[in-house]
Amino acid sequence: MRPQHVQRVPGEDLPPELVVNPHTMRIMAAVLGLVGSGLLAWRVTGLLKALASAIQIHETNILSLADGGRSTGGNVPVFTGAPKHVKQAERRGLLVTGFVCMIASASIQCLLLFWS
C-alpha cells in the first residue's frame, strides 16, 4: 500500500523492460538525427551531382550550336537525356525518410525538454 502523499510516477506499473527512460530517449534522438542528416546529405549530394551533369550537358549543347560545327568539321553534336539523370537522382523515399528521422529526433528532444 502506497502512502497518499507520494506522487505516482508514469509507467511505474509497467515491466521495467517496457519503460523508456530519458537517457534512452536521448540516445534515440541522437541516432535518429544522425541517420536523418546522413540520408539528407547523401540525397542532396546525389541531386547536386545530377544537376551538375544536366548543366554540363546543356552547356555543351549550347557551345556546339554556337560554334556551328566549326570545331568538329561541320558536325554539330547534340547531347540528350539530361532530365533522365535528374529523375534517377530524385529517389524521394530516402529523402522523405531523412526528413522523418530529423523531425522525430527534434520531437523527442523537445519532449525531453518538457519532461526533465
N, C-alpha and C positions, 0 to 999 in steps of 0.2 A: 504494500500500500504506500502510495506516494503522499507526502505532506502537501497541503493546499498552497503553500507559498512558493513551491518550486515550479518554475515555468517549464512547460512541455517543449522539448526540442523536436522540430520536424524530422520525421524519419526514425525516431528512437525505437519504434515498434517494428521496424524493418530488419531483416537479417543484415549483418554487417557487410556482406559482400555486395549488397544492393545499394548501400548508401554511398553517394558521391560527395566527397569532402572538397573543400575549397582548393586544396593542394592539387588534387586530381583534376579539377576543373581548370586550374591554371595551366597544367601540362596539356590538357586537351586543347585549350585556346591557343597555346604556343604551337602545337603540332598542326592544328588547322590553319593557323596563319602562315606557317612555313610552307605547307602543302599548297595553299591557295596562292601565295605570292610566287612560288616556284612555277605553278601551272600558268599563271598570268604572264610571267616573264617569258616562259617558253613559247606561249602562243603569240605574244606581241613580237618576239624576235622572229618567229616564222612569218608573221604577217608583214613585217618590215622587209624581210628578205624577198618575199613575193612581190611586194610593191616596188622595191628597188629593181627587180628583174623586169617588171612590166614597164617601168620608166625607161630602163636601158633599151628595151625593145622599141619603145616609142621613139626615143631619141635617135636610134639607129635608122629607123624608117624615115624620119624627117630629114636627117642628114643625107641619106641616099637619094631621096626625092629632090632635095635642094641641089644636090650635086648633078643631077640629071644623067647619071651614069658615066660621067667623065672618068672617074677613078676606077671604074670596073669595066671599062671597054665597051660602053653602050648598054650594058645590062643594069637594071635598077632592081636590086634585091629588096624584097619587102617581107618582113617577118610577121607572122600571125601567131595567135594563140596566147597573147599576153593575159587576157582575162582568165584563161584556164589556170595559170599559176596562182592567181589571187584566189580563185574559187577553191583550189585544193588546199590552200593555207587557211581557209576560214574555219574549219572544224569547230563549230560552235559549242559542241558538247563539252570539250575541255575548257573552253573559255567560261562557260556558264558554271562548270564545276569549280573553277578557280574563284569566281565571284561568290559562289555559295559558301565555299570554305572561308573566305575572308569575312563575309557577313556573319557566319556562325562564330568565328573567332572573336569578332568585335562584340557580338551579342553576349557571349559568355563573359568577356572581360567587363562589360557594363553590368551584367548581373552580379559579378563578384564585387564590384564597387559598392553596390547597394546591399549586398549580403554581408560584407565584412563590417 
